[in-house]
Amino acid sequence: MGEEAQYKLLYYPTTTRETSAKMGRITTALEDGSLFKNLNITDFNATNDRAMVCGSMGLNTDMKRILENYGLREGANSDPGDYVIEKAFVD
């Protein structure tokens, strides 16, 4: 899977506190389109794309809204969808 994944997965590191090349919230980069522009993605959609989210309750809620605005549907083991939210670390 590792070799196949390198052509399908894109790593986009961002920071909100430490100085880095890409500073700011990932949610902002998704909403304003800068993430897609920086990665040369012209058509983010449920047919071709998937997401996995793990973060605070606030981040998870924001990401759910954003991904659903792009047409992605939340899934689970019993009902696969276009994105999943890891809830193990949320209080």
C-alpha positions in Angstrom: 0.0 0.0 0.0 2.9 2.4 0.7 4.0 2.7 -2.9 0.4 3.1 -4.2 -0.4 5.6 -1.5 2.4 8.0 -2.4 0.6 8.8 -5.6 -2.8 9.3 -4.0 -2.1 11.0 -0.6 -1.1 14.6 -0.4 0.6 15.9 2.8 -0.2 19.5 3.5 1.4 20.6 6.8 0.1 23.8 8.4 0.7 25.5 11.8 -1.3 28.0 13.8 1.3 29.1 16.3 4.7 28.2 15.1 6.2 30.0 12.2 6.1 27.8 9.0 5.7 28.1 5.3 1.9 27.5 5.6 0.5 29.3 8.6 -3.2 29.4 9.5 -6.1 27.1 10.1 -6.6 24.2 7.7 -10.3 25.1 7.7 -9.5 28.5 6.3 -7.3 27.0 3.6 -10.2 24.7 2.6 -12.8 27.4 2.6 -10.8 30.1 0.8 -9.5 27.5 -1.7 -5.8 28.2 -1.0 -5.2 24.5 0.0 -6.4 23.4 -3.5 -4.5 26.1 -5.3 -1.3 25.2 -3.5 -1.7 21.5 -4.2 -2.9 22.0 -7.8 -6.2 20.4 -7.2 -8.8 21.7 -9.6 -11.8 19.6 -8.6 -12.3 18.4 -5.0 -15.4 16.2 -4.9 -17.0 13.1 -3.4 -16.3 11.0 -6.6 -12.6 11.2 -6.3 -11.6 12.4 -2.9 -11.7 11.2 0.7 -10.8 12.7 4.1 -10.0 11.6 7.6 -10.4 14.1 10.4 -9.0 14.0 13.9 -9.0 17.0 16.2 -10.9 18.9 18.8 -14.7 19.0 18.9 -14.6 22.5 17.3 -12.3 21.4 14.5 -14.3 18.2 13.8 -17.5 20.3 13.7 -16.0 22.8 11.3 -14.5 20.1 9.1 -17.8 18.2 8.9 -19.6 21.4 7.7 -16.8 22.2 5.2 -16.6 18.7 3.8 -20.3 18.4 3.4 -20.4 21.7 1.6 -18.1 20.0 -0.9 -20.5 17.2 -1.3 -18.8 14.6 0.8 -20.8 12.3 3.1 -19.7 11.1 6.6 -19.2 7.4 6.9 -18.5 4.7 9.5 -17.4 1.1 9.5 -21.0 0.0 9.0 -21.8 2.6 6.3 -18.7 3.7 4.4 -18.8 7.3 3.2 -16.5 9.9 1.8 -15.0 11.0 5.1 -14.6 9.8 8.7 -14.1 11.7 11.9 -12.0 10.1 14.6 -13.7 10.8 17.9 -11.4 8.9 20.3 -9.6 12.0 21.5 -12.6 14.3 21.9 -13.8 15.0 25.5 
